[in-house]
Amino acid sequence: MWYVYIVRCSDDSLYTGITTDLDRRVKEHNESPKGAKYTRARRPVVLVHQEAYDNKSLASKREYQIKQLPKSSKLRLMLNE
């Protein structure tokens, strides 16, 4: 399984990514140099949204769609869970 996820950073910004292991990836964002450069400067992060997909291609396409959304639409997406 591949997951598309959104984390909320300490500055209230949102970061969207994909992974095969949500727990590991959120931990990397919070503790490891393997976390994205964007989130390393905005720790801690909290997982606020996730979607599961059968393959990387579908997850990547959805990640791109979410990244194109304005923040207000991402917040609505998170509230509709």
C-alpha positions in Angstrom: 0.0 0.0 0.0 1.0 3.6 -0.7 -0.2 6.5 1.4 -0.8 10.1 0.6 -0.5 12.1 3.8 -0.7 15.7 5.1 1.1 16.8 8.2 0.6 20.1 10.0 3.8 21.8 10.9 4.5 23.8 14.0 4.1 27.1 12.1 0.5 25.8 11.0 1.6 25.2 7.4 0.7 21.9 5.7 3.1 19.5 4.0 1.8 16.7 1.6 3.8 13.6 0.7 3.6 9.9 -0.1 5.1 6.9 1.7 4.6 3.1 2.2 5.0 3.5 6.0 3.2 6.4 7.7 4.6 5.9 11.2 8.2 5.8 9.9 7.7 8.8 7.7 6.1 11.0 10.3 8.9 10.0 12.7 11.5 10.9 10.1 9.8 14.3 9.6 10.0 14.9 13.4 13.4 13.4 14.3 15.6 12.4 11.4 17.7 14.2 8.8 15.7 12.1 6.3 12.7 14.3 6.9 11.9 16.7 4.2 13.9 19.9 4.3 10.7 21.9 4.5 9.5 20.0 7.7 13.0 19.9 9.4 12.7 23.6 9.9 9.1 23.4 11.2 9.1 20.6 13.7 7.2 19.1 15.3 4.7 17.9 12.7 1.4 16.1 13.3 -0.3 13.7 10.9 -3.7 15.2 10.0 -4.8 13.4 6.9 -4.1 10.1 5.1 -5.4 8.2 2.0 -4.4 4.7 0.9 -3.7 3.6 -2.7 -2.8 0.3 -4.3 0.3 1.6 -6.1 2.8 4.4 -6.3 1.4 5.8 -9.5 -2.1 6.5 -8.1 -0.6 7.9 -4.9 1.7 10.2 -6.8 -1.2 11.5 -8.9 -3.3 12.2 -5.8 -0.3 13.9 -4.1 0.0 16.2 -7.1 -3.7 17.0 -7.0 -3.6 17.8 -3.3 -0.5 20.0 -3.7 -2.3 22.1 -6.3 -5.2 22.9 -3.8 -5.3 26.1 -1.8 -4.8 25.7 2.0 -8.5 26.3 2.5 -9.4 23.3 0.4 -6.9 21.1 2.1 -8.4 22.0 5.5 -11.9 21.1 4.2 -10.4 17.8 2.9 -9.1 17.1 6.4 -12.5 17.9 8.0 -14.5 15.6 5.8 -12.9 12.4 7.2 
